């Protein structure tokens, strides 16, 4: 395991982590919302594969990465390019999980040559699809962010700052949200080590600031600034649980319909978190075997 920071040209810090086998097939994880580089470590632990090198990085305002004023989804492509160049990785597999999906797709449009294949798992879709089908907490945040973004920013910053100031409350808050999720998700969250891993990643995400979390809740409710039809990766795969209530199935179908050459799989009896937990081996196998020579 390696964790470090890079100083970017604009003076920001970019925090990253390298987990698994240093000589393995490189896979770049685009973490969820909230999330941090250590999501890649959690994924690495539960996949248990010795042939993968999982790379995670903190987007602006998360973990140990500096905030970036007026940050947009497509801005992340520059940070990804610098990170891959620093690690001397010409190409890698991209994995966009949940709220990380739009950032992965933006890279697939702006820097497609850096990705041998791109996988979207439980990924957020375009805001215009709407909040129908979301569980109550997500629907409330999403609708407020769309209708009253200034008010949503203030309320989110206040609530999340309070949570950061009282870290002992984080687990209870997450477990309240988990109770709104479908049974497949609640089943896998009974795995104590997995649940503790999610809590740890969330804690790491807000260890220095809540700005990343606040900004991205607003971004997810806004129009994307790139065209899905221009995503040019040669191998694009999408998986989504039919019972997902964090990101409704309609969002996944909208993404799959707009992506060129996308191989979409909609999995019955799976939710938002359970999909990667239960189908991770199948998902990673598909991404690895899509690369010529592996």
Secondary structure, DSSP 8 states (H G I E B T S, - for coil): -EEEEEE-TTS-EEEEEEEE-TTSEEEEEE--SS--THHHHHHHHHH--SSEEEEEE--TTSTTS---TT--GGGHHHHHHHHHHHTT-S-EEEEEEGGGHHHHHHHHHHSGGGEEEEEEES----GGG-STT--HHHHHHHHHHHH-HHHHHHHHHHHHHHHHHTGGGHHHHHHHHHTTS-HHHHHHTTSHHHHHHHHHHHHHHTSS-SHHHHHHHHHHTS--SS-GGG---S-EEEEEETT-SSS-HHHHHHHHHHSTTEEEEEETT--SSHHHHHHHHHHHHHHHHTSTT-
